[in-house]
Amino acid sequence: MPNDTALVSPAQAVRNDYRNKKAQLLASMRAGGLASRGLRTGLAALSELTDEMLRRLWEIAELNSDVALVAVGGYGRGELFPYSDIDVLLLLPESATPASDETLRQRIEDFIRHCWDAGLEIGSSVRNTQECLSLAEHDITVQTALLEARQITGQHELFKDFQQRFHEQLDALDFFTAKRLEMRQRHAKFEDTPYALEPNCKESPGGLRDLHIISWAARAAGIGSQWEDLERAGLATSHEMRQLRHNEAMLSLIRAHLHLIAGRREDRLVFDLQTSVAESFGFANEFSEDGRIALRASEILMRRYYWAAKAVTQLNQILLQGIEQYLRTARGEPLPELHRINERFFDKAGMIEVARDDLYETDPRAILETFLLYEQTPGAKGLSMRTLRALYNARTVMNHAFRADPVNRSTFLAILQQPQGITHAMRLMNQTSVLGRYLWVFRRIVGQMQHDLFHVYTVDQHILMVLRNVRRFFIAEHAHEYPFCSQLAAGWDKPWIMFVAALFHDIAKGRGGDHSELGAVEVRRFCQQHDLAAVDAELIEFLVREHLLMSSVAQKEDLSNPDVIQAFAVRVRNERYLTALYLLTVADVRGTSPKVWNAWKGKLLEDLYRLTVRALGGRAPDADAVIESRKREALVRLAQACEPHDSHKALWDTLDVRYFMRHEAGEIAWHTRQLSRHITKEQKEHRGHKDDKELLQSPAIEVSKTIVRARLSPVGEGLQVLVYTLDRPDLFARICGYFDRAGFSILDAKIHTTRDGHALDTFQVVSSMIPDHYREFVNMVEAELPRAIRSHAALPAPRLGRVSRRVKSFPITPRIDLRPDEKAQHWLLSVSASDRAGLLYGVARVLAAHGISLELAKITTLGERVEDTFLLRGAQLQNSKTQLEIEQELLETLESCCT
């Protein structure tokens, strides 16, 4: 028998050798070889192993000795992470072309095939020297990859000549400018923040790529390829070098752990992996005295990541400014002129520059003055390298005495009271760690994660987003975004009150307990320390304590109920407080996530504001006056649409007070136009029936009176759908089932039963395809929904969609609350759970099975959490045993939908 090893081809032998050695190396890393001291050794070992295998495959392919194999990109740096790309260049002499040399082409193809067969998933390019230089001249990506080129094997003189020509051609300043623009574009994709809850440790602001930018710029400038070269060139201090090495090691460790745990190239700290990565670092959950988790292991990891990313952001700003100045000086450009602002600061080409390096250490009051001048100096674009470095080195002087200094407190208030530049100043203060060191309570929430599926930013980033949103209400250029908010803001006398409230509204997140109450305590202390007038301090404290109130009432309660409006009016006290709370609420909801705010939520908040304004100061009209006003306006709209004079009577005679209280004049007119002619016709056709009971039992009428109409929603988002049909207990469930199957999400449902037993329901629904295809959707809903309503087949089980990654990582315990209302005539059902397709239909199906009728549904989606409220009626709810059965079935449905 022949020896089995003799049957193994040379390429297969390389494959087996590579797989075995790489597996051993990765196992060593997992077993503890990823301590920060050994990380570079591990990455270098992986790079060397790859070099060795490529050389062997090069020899097997018998490639010409006048061809060079070159590593480029990260592999060229010798930093090969466990599952990173292996980018190589096959560099050919200018005289060689695979198209004309069949032997060369075949050997190149053999080499690339051998690489893939061996498990080396290379990204390869085949070019001669001139082709490389031509591409690099116009493509910044190619230019960057070639900047880090490293020869693996092949013709050395060819590679040496290429490098010389490449560096002669490279314009370092143009390269620097292009890379900085590229960095800005990349940062914009991540919303210019390192504080996303699932950051990319390589590409996000403050990630490894921001360190690479510094290194590339230094290489292109001829400064060197090591961090120490920057120090030797006088562009960085020894402290900055230590910080560069420390934070680079931290980010690299995280990236390596991510690769090893995911078993693939994964640079995102996604929720699924955060806990595993944290545990691989040795972090563990921290518990409070009562046994609850006080701090998750993942939160400890992410806090470390955010601090590293923040430091990298600061160092990136400092060093890139220094390298740019170095390049411009080398080109012979004159240094920017300095224009004196005062004895401590200069304006240096739009940058605020300190007059001397030790300014902050000798005069700490100048720290906050920097940001005040930044706001006050026309054309100021930021802080100079010298100023940023001085701030970076002066953190220790921002101590208790600094925070207690009356001058600093006055300056901080002045920063908030400036007519412009507030948002940029606050963000810059946070980036430079000044904000957290002045407001020590703010420092506690820097990098604090939020595990509520509602926010997509850390607490500090969310607060600054809310501050930005409030600020925009007071800027004329942004009036088109939220005209009503801008209109209210235009009449507001002290915008800074809103800014203080925005800064403190979530300041107590992550402590346990009610963060609104704890935040009110903190802001009260701030107001006392900064000597704010009692009337202003009282309003600010109210806003922080009640910042969740308006959103809760608007989205969970029946705004057509005068008692609800009156109770809310009592809480907000007066119109000034109401206006401030409304502006803060809109800014807060907008600052949580791009997915959370929608036009429907905006309408609910505006409706609540307008209704409450009427209720304050004795201006609230009674119910009869409201109804008469709506009827008159609806009649005017009907007349404008050329509807017959008495066309409304047939429908309106079947409607009661509740209908007119819950629907606006525009909706009433639309309903009347769509239904009146059908109702009048059928009344004539069925006059022979003896009574309403006989009328309701007629199958012919059931078929003829199933009317569905849809239109583009008046609030500018999704569709508004009208359903008119004979009422039945399972109607709401069938409608929800249809919308679920058709891919619509229900934002709101107004359920009404007429005096003659018909359901007159209005739904607000959205789909990702609206408004681009709304006409097609209108036709589809009007044709298909009636068939679904008429069906008498058994209600199918909910069609459950997949649970999102965020829901899996941060599951919400489903909760229900079923209790009678204050008048004991109806029941209120509150549902809280993780959002998922089929959930609303599942709830409706349980209610239908027990013959429970709905009168109102408030559907609230907060990120990936739902908070729904239903107004129910049904004799079954009076029976305690039946009530328990319903509650149990609802919980089982929610749990099945959330797993």
N, C-alpha and C positions, 0 to 999 in steps of 0.2 A: 504494500500500500504506500502511495506517495505521502510525504509529509504535508499536513494541512497548511503549514506556514508557507510552503513553496507555492501554494495556489493564490496567495495574497499578493495583489499587484503593489508596486511601489506607492501609488497614490493611496491605496487602501491602508497600507502600513502607516503612512503619514496620518491618515484620518484616525486610525485606532490610537496612535501615539498621542495625537493632539487631544482627542476626547479624554483619554486617561489622565494626561497631565493637567488639562484644564479642570477636570473634575476634582483632582487632588488639590489644585491651587484654590478653587472656589470653596472646597470643604475646609481648607485651612483658614480662609478668610472668615467663613461662618463660625468657625470654632474659636475665633478670637483674634484672628490676624488683622482685624480692621480697627485696632486701636489707632488713634490719630498718628502716633509715631510710626506705625508700620504701614499706614495706608499707601503712602507714595511708593514704598518698597513693593507692596502687593500689586499696585497698578503697573509699576515698571516691570515686574516679573511677568505679568500677563502680556504686556507689550513685547517683551523679549521672547516669550514662548511663541507668540504669533509671528515675530520676525523669523525665528528658527524654522517654523513650519513653511513659511512662504519661500525661504531660501531653498529648502528641500524640494518643494514643488517646482520652483524655478529651474532647478537642475534636472528634474524629471522631464519637464517640458522641453529641455534642450534649447532654451532661448538664446539668441545671439549674445555674444559678449559685448556688443556695442549698444545694447539696450540697457536702460537703468530702471530698476523697480524702486519707486519712491512712495513713502508714507506721507499722507497729507492730513490736514485737519487735526482733530484731537489725537488721533493715532500718531500723527507726525510729532506731536508734543511729547509722545511717550506716555500719555495718560489714557490708557485703554481701560475703561470701566467694563465690568463683567459682560454686559450685553450691548456695548456700544458698537456703532458702525466701524467697519474696518475699511477705511478709504485709501485706495492706492492709485498711483499714476504709473502707467507704463510709458516711460519717456524714451522717445525714439530720436535718432539723429535726423537732421532736416532732410537728408537724402533718402531716408527709409520711409516707405508707405505700404501698409498692409494690402492696400488695394492692388498694387502692382507686384507684390512679392508674395506668391502663394504659400511658400514655405513659412515665411514670417507670420502670415495671417493664421495658418493652421497651428503653429506653435503657441501663438497668443491665445487662440481659442482653447487649445488643450490646457494651458496654464489656468485660465479662468474656470474651465470645467473641473479641473482637479481641485481647485480651491473650494468650489461649492460641494464637490463630492466629499471633501475632507471636513466639511462642517464650518469652513471659514466663509461666512457670508459677506463677501467683499463688495464694496462699491467701487467699480473700476472705471478708469478712463484711459484711452490710448491716444497720445498726441505727440507730435514732434515739438522741438523747442520753440519754433516760430509760432506754431498753433497755440501753445501755452501762453506765450507772451502776448499774442493778439487777443486772446480771450480775456486775459488778465487786465488788458488795457481798458476794457469796456464793462467788465463784470466784477463787481466788488466781492462777490462770494468766491469766485475763482481766485481773485487776488489774495483774499484772506487765507484760503486753503493752501496756496503755494507759499505764503509767507512762513508757514511752519513746516515746509517740506523737509523730509529727512530720508536719506538714501538707505535702503535695506540691502540691496545687492545690485550687481550689474556694473555697467561702465561708470567709473568714478569721474573721469575727466568730463564726460558728457554732463553729468549732474552738476559738477563744479562750474562748468561754463554757463549752464542754464541759470544757476543761482546768481552768478555775477551779473549776467544780463538782466535778470529779473529785478535785482536791487538797483541797478543803474536806471532802469525804466521807471521804478516806483517813485511816485511823487508823494512823499510822506504826509504833507499837509492836506493834499486832496484826499488821500486815503483816510486820514484822521477825520476830516469833515464828513466824508461819506459814511464812515462807521458810526459817528455820533448821530447822524440823521437816521441811520438804520436802527440804532438803539432807541431813539425816540419813537419810531414806528412800532418797534417791538413792545416797548413799555405801554403804548396806547392800546395794544391788543389785550393787555392785562389791566386796563383802566388805570395805569400809572400808579399802581400800588403794590407793595410787596405783601400786603396784608389780606389777600384772598384766603378763604378757608381751605382751599385746595390748591396751593401754589405749585408752580413748576420750579423746582430747585435749580434748574439750569437756565430757563428762559425768562422767568418772572423778574420784575425789577428787584434788584438786590440779590439776584441769583448768580450762579457761576459765570454766566455769560457776561455780566457786568465786570467781573474780574478779568475775563479774557480780553475785553475791549481795552483795558489798561495795558495788558501785556502786548497785544497786537500793536497798539499805538507806540509803545516803547520800542518794540522791535523795528517797526517801520522808520522810526526816528533815529535808529542806530544807537539808542541808549543801552540796549541789552535785553536779554530774555529772562532775567531773574529779578525778583523783587529788590534784592540788594543793589542792583544796578541803578534803580531809581534813587536810592539813598545816596549812592556815590555821586550821582549827577546833581545832587542837591535839590531834587524834586520831591523828596519824601523824608520825613523824620524817622528816627529809629522806632519811636512808639507806633507810628503808622505802619511800619514794616512788620512789627509784631502783630498788629491787628490784622493786617492783610493775611499773614500766614495762618493766624488762629482761625479767622472766619472762613478762609479758603478750605482749611482742613475740616471745619465743621460741615460746610455745605457738601464737600466731597464725600465725607463719611455718610451723610444722609443719602446722597445719590447712590453710593455703592451698596448701602443696605437696601435701598429700594430695588435695585437690580437683582440682588440675591434673593430677596423675599418674594418678589413677583416672578422670578425665573424668566425674565424677559427685559427688554429695554423699557424702563418706566421711570420717568423723571418727575412725575407729578406726585405730590404728597396727597393722594386721594384718601377719602375717609376710610375706605376698605383696608388700607395699608398702614394708616397712621399708628394704630395701636401696636401692630406687629413690629414696626420700625422702632417705636418707643421702647418696647420690651427688649429688642435686640441691643439697645443702648444701655439696658439695665434699669430703665425707668419703671416705676411701679405706681399704682394708684395710691394716693394719700387719703387717709380717712379722718373724719372728724371724731370728736369724743363720743357722739351718739351712734357711730358705726356707719354713717353715710359717707359716700365718696366726696371728699372735699376738693380733690384735684385729680383728674384722670392722668394716666401716664401719657396719653396722646397730647393732653394740654401742656404738660411739662416739655415734651419734645417740640411742640409747635411754638411755645414761648421762646425756647432756645433758637429755633429757626428764625423767628421774626426779629429777634435781637441781632442775629448774625446778618440777616438781610438788610436791616436798618443800618448797621455799621458799614456794610459794603456800599450801600447807597451813598452814605456820607463820604467814604473814601473815594468812590468813583467820581463824585463831584469835585473833590479837592484835586485829585491827581490828574484828571483829564484837563482841568484848567491849567495846571502846571505844564503838562506836556504841550498843550496848544501854544502857550506862551513861549516855550522852548523852541518849538518849530517855527513860529513867526519871527522870533529873534534870529534864528539860524538863517532864515530867508532874507534877513536884513530889514524887516519891517520895523518901524519905530514902535516903541512901547506906547500903550494908550495914555492919553493925558489924564492927569489927576486934577479934579476940581474940588476944592475944599468945600465941605458942607458945614463943618464946624471944627473946633480944635481937636476932635477925636476921630472924625470920619472924613473920607473923600468919596467922590463919585468917580469910579474908574470905568469908563465906557459903559455906563448903566449898571455897574456893580457897586454895591456898598463895600468900601474898603476901610479897614481900621488904620489909624495913623501909625500905630506901632504894634508889634507882635504881642506884647505883654499887657495890652490895654485892659482886657477883662480881668486879669489877675490883680492889677493895681486899682482898677475902678470897676467893680462888678455891676454898678448901676448902668454901665454902658451896654450891658448884654441886652436888656429889654429895649433900650434906646435904639439899638440896631434895627429892630423890627418896626419900631415906630417910624424911623427915618425911611425904611424900605417902603412903607405906605405913603409917606409924605413927599418923597423925592420923585418928581416927574420923570417918567421914562425908566425907572429902576426895574431891572430884570431879575435881580437876584443878589447873592452875596459872592464876593470875590474869593479866590482860593485862600488868600491870606486871612480873610475874615472867617471863612469856614474852618480853617485850621486853628485859628485862635479860639473859636467856640468849642471845637472838638477837644482842645487841650485845657479848657477852663471849666470843665463840668464840676470839678470838686469845689469851686467857689460858690456854686449855687446850692447853698445849704439853708438851714433853718433861719439864720440871720438874714440871708438874702431874701427869703420869702416873707419875712416879717418887716422888712424895710418899707416905711411909708412911701418913699419915693418910688420904689419898684411897684408897689401896689397901685399908685397913681398912674404910673406908666402903662401898666397892664390894662387898666380901664381905658386909658387913652387909645391904646391899640384897638380895643373893641369899639371905640366910639368914632373912629375915622370914617370919612365918607367913602373911601375906596380902599381896595387892597386887603381887606380883612381875611377873606378866605385864603389867599396866597400866603399871607403872613402867618396865619395859624398852622397851615400845612408845613411851612418852612420851619416854624418853631418846633413842630412835632418831629420833623426829619432830623433836626439838629439836637434833639433831646431837651431843648429848652422848655418846652411846654410842660413836659412831665416833671421837670425839676422845679419849675415854679409852682405849678399846681400838683402838689405831691399826690393828691387823690387821683389825678389823671394818670399818673405814672403806673398806678396799680392795674389799669385796664389796657395799657399798651400791649398789643399782641394777645389780648384775652379773647379766646374763641367763644362762639355762641352756639350752643347745641340745641337749637330750636327749629331747624328746618325753615326758618323765616328769614333770617339774616344771612347774607353771603359774605359779610365782611367781619373783621375783628371789631371789638367794641370801639376802640379808638378811631378806626377808619370810618365806622358807621357814624360816630358823633361828628366827625369832620365833614362827612357827606351831608348830614342834616344841616349843619351850619352853612354849608355851601348853598343848599336848597333854600334856606330861609333868606340868606343874603341875596339870592337871585330875585326874590320877590320885590326887593327894593332897588333893582337895577332896571332902568328903562329898556335896555337892549334885550332883556329876557321877558318882557311883558307879554310877548306872543305865546310863551309856553303855558302859562296859567293866568289868563287875563283877570279872572275874578280875584285871585290872590294878590296880583300886582295892584289891582284897584284898591283893595283893602289896605295893602301896605303903603300906598301913596298917602293915605290919611293918617298913618301911624307916626307919632311924634318922637318915639325913642326906640329906634331899631336895635340898639345895643342890648336892651332888655331881652329881646328875642334871642340874641346871640349868646348871652349868658345862659338862658334856659336851654338852648340847644347844646351847649358845652356840658351841661350837668344832667341832662334828662336821663342818660343811661350810665352815669358815672359810677353807680353802685352795683353794676352787673357783676355776677360771679361771686358775690359774698354769701349767698343764701338769704332767705327772707325776701320781703317785698322791696325790690330795688327802687321803686318809685318813692316809697316812704324814706328809705335810707338816703336816697339822692336828695330829697327835700331837706333832710338834716344837714347834708354836706353843703348845699347851696345857701342855706340859712347862715351857716358859719362863714361862707365866702362873703356874703352880703354884709355881715357884721364887721369882718376884717377889713373890708374895702369901703366902709362908711357909706353904704348906699342909703338913700332916703327910705323911710319905712314903707311908703306907698309903693315904691318900685320893688323893694325886697319882698313884700307880700305877694305881688303879682308873679315874680320870678319863682318863688316857692310854690305857689299854686300851680304854675305851669309844669314844674318838675313832678310834683305829686300827682297831678291829674293828666299827665301827657298821654295816657292810654284810654282815658274816659271817652272821648268823642268818637274815636274809631270803634270802640266796643259798642256804643249805643247805636251808631249809624249802621253797623253791619250785623248786629244781632237782635235789635229790637224793632217793633212795629212803629214806624215814624208816622203812621196815620192815626195813632192813638194819642189824643191830646194829653192824657196822663203821663205818657212817656216824655213828651216834649216839656211839660210843666216840671216834671221831676228833674230833667236835665237842666232846665233854666235855673232852677233853685241852686243846683250844684255850681253853675258857672257865674252866678251872682249878677253880672251886668254885661253890657255889650262890649266893653273894653276887654274884659276877661275872655269873653266868647271869641272875639276876633283874634286875640293872641293865641288862644288854644287852637282855633281852626288853622291858622297859619303854621303853627308848630306841628300839628297833626299831619297836614298834607306833606310837609317837609320830611317828617319822620317816616311815614309810609313809603314815600319815594326813595328814601335813603336806605331801605332795607335790602332790596333786591330789584333788579330790572324787571323781574317777572311778577312782582307782587302788585305794583300799581297798575290800575286800569281805569278807563273812563267811567265804568259803572261805579267803582268805589269813590271816584271823584264826585260823581253825581249824588251819591248817598250823603257824603259829607257836606256838600253844598246845600242839599235839601235840608239837612239837620240844622245847618247854620241859619238858613233863611227862616225856617219855622221857629227857631229859638229866638231870633231877633224879634219876631212878632210877639212871642210870649213874654218878652222882657218889657218892663215899664208900662204894663197895661195896654200894650198894642196888639195883644193876641185876640183876633176875632173869634167868636164862638163858632161851633160846628155848623150851625145853620147858615151863617154868613159865608163860611168857607165853601160849603156845598153850592149855595146859590151863585157864588162868584165863578166856580168851576163850570157850572151848568151854562151860565151866560157866555163864558168864553168858548165853551164847546159849541154852543149854538152859532156863535159868530163864525167859527171855523167851518161848520157845516154849511152855512149860508155862502161863505166864500167858495166852497166846493160845489155850489149850485145844487145842493141836496133839497128835495121838496120840504116845504115848511113844516109839516107834521111828521116827517119821516122818522124822527127820533122817538115818537111817543110809544110805539109798540114795544120797543126794547126797554126804554126807561121805566115803563110801568112795571116791569119785572125786576127792577133793581132797587136795592134798599140803601140806607144811609151808609153802610159800611163800604159799599162799592165806590160811592162818590168821595168818601174820605180817603180811600186807598189809591185812587187813580187820578192822575193829573188831567187837565182839560184836553191836552193833545191826545192822550190815550183814549179818553171818553169819546172824542170826536172820531178817532180812527175806528174804535169798536163799533160805533153807531153806523158809520158809513159801510162797514163790511157786513153787518148783521141785519140791519133794519129791514132791508128789502126781503130777505129770506124769512124773517119772522112774520112780517105782514102777509106774505104770500101763503105761508102755512096756516096762519090763523084763518084765512079765507077758505082754504081747502078743507079744514077740519072743524068748521063751525058745527057740524052735525054731532060731534062728540058731546056726551052729556056733562062731563065734568073733567077737571084737571087730571084726576086719577086715570080715567079712561084714556085721556090724551097721552099721558106719560107711558102707558102700557102698549101703545101702538107701535109695532115694529117698523111700519113705514116711516113714522116720524123719526124714529131713532136713526134710520139710515139717512134721511134727508137733512137732519139737523146736525150732522157731524161736519162742522165747518172749520177749516184751518187756513189761516192767512199769515203771511210772514212779510217782513220788510226790514230794510237796513235800520238798525237801532238808532233812535234819535240822539242817543248819547255818543254816537260815532264809533261804536265798537260792537261787532257781532250782529246778530239778528234779534228782532223782537217778534215773537210768535204768539198768535192768538188762537186759542182752542175753544170752540163752542160746541157742546154736545150734551146729551143727557148724562146726568151725574151717575156715577157708580163707584163703589168703594175701591176698585182696583184701577181707576182711571189715571191717577197720578203715577202709579207704578208703571203702567203701560207707556205713558208718555216718557218717563225717565228711561225706561228700557229702550225705547226707540232712539232717543237722543244719544244714549250710551253706544248703541250699535252703530249709529251714523257718525260717531266721532265728534260729537258736540259736548261742550262742558256747559252746565247750567250755572249762570251767575246769580239769577234771582227768579223767584216764582211768586206770582200773586194769584192766589186761588180764591175764586168766588162762586157761590152757588146762588142762582136766581130764585125768585119766588116760585117759579113754575118748575123747579127741579133741574135746571140746566147748569152745567159747569161753564163758567166764563173765566178762563184761565189765561194769564199772560206770562210768557217766559222770556228771559234774556239769556241767549245762548251765544257761545263763541266757538270758533274753530280757527285753526292756524291758516286755513285757506281763505278766510274772509279778511278784507273786503274784495280781494282780487276776483273772486268767483262768486260773489254774493247772489247774482241773478240766478245762476245755476242752482245754488243752494236753496234759494227761495222756492223755485219750481219743484225741487226734490222734496222739500219738507211739505209743501202743500199737497203733493201727490201721494207721498208715502205715509205720512203720519195718520191721516184718516183711516187707512187700512189697518194700521197697528192698533188704533183706538177701537175699531169695530170688532177686532178679534176677541173670541171667547175662549181661545185655547188657554191651557194652564200657563201661568207665568213661568218662564224658564229661569234656571238658576243664574245668578250674576255671572257675567263674562269678565273674569278678573284679569286686569292687565298686570304687567310686571312691576314689582316694587323697585323703585329707583335705588341707586347706590347710596344716596344720602339717607333715605328712609331705612335701609338696611343697617347703616352705621349708627344712626340716631333714631331708633324706633320710638314712637309715641305710644304710651299705654292708652288703648281706647277707653273713652269714658262717655257715659250717658247720664243725663239728669232729666227725670220726668216728674213734673209736679204741676198741681193746678195753679191757674193764675189767681190774681188777687180777688177776683169776683167769683171764683170757683165755677165758672161757666165753661171754660176751656182749659186745655192742658198745654203746658210748654215743654217741648222736648229739645234738649241741647245735646249735640253730638260733637265729640272731639276725637280725631283720629288722624293717622297719616293718610295723605291723599293717594287715591288709586282709582283707576278706571273701574266702574261697576259699583263703587261704594254707595253712591246716592240711590241707585236703583235697588241695591240690596236692602237699604233702610226702607224705601218705599214698598218693597215687596212684603216685608214683615208687617207693616202697617195695613196693607191691603188684605193680608191673610186674616187679620183680626177685625176687618170691617171698620178701621179707623179712618175718618175723613180729615183732610187737611184744609185749612183756611188760609194759611200763609207759610211760606218757606223762605228763610233767609240763608242763602248759600254763600259762605265765606271761605275763600281759599287764600291761605297765608303761606306763600312759598309752596311747600309740600306738606302742609298741615291744613286740615279742614276744621272749621268751627261753624257748624250748621245749627240753625234754630227753626223749629216747626211749631206752628199753632194748630192744635189738634182738637177734634171733638168726637165723641163716641161714648155710648152708654157703657161699653166694656171697660172703660178706664175707671169707672166708679167701683169696680170689683177689684179688691186688693190682690186676690189670687191671679186674676187675669193680668193685672198690671205687672206683677212679678214675672209672669210668663213672657209678656211682651219685652220687658227690660232684658231678660235673659237671652231671648232670641236676638234682640238687637246687638247685644254684646258679642254673641257668637258670630253674628254677621260681620261686625266690625273687625273682630280678631281674624276671621278668615280672609278678610280683604286686606289686612295689614301684614300678612305673613307670606 
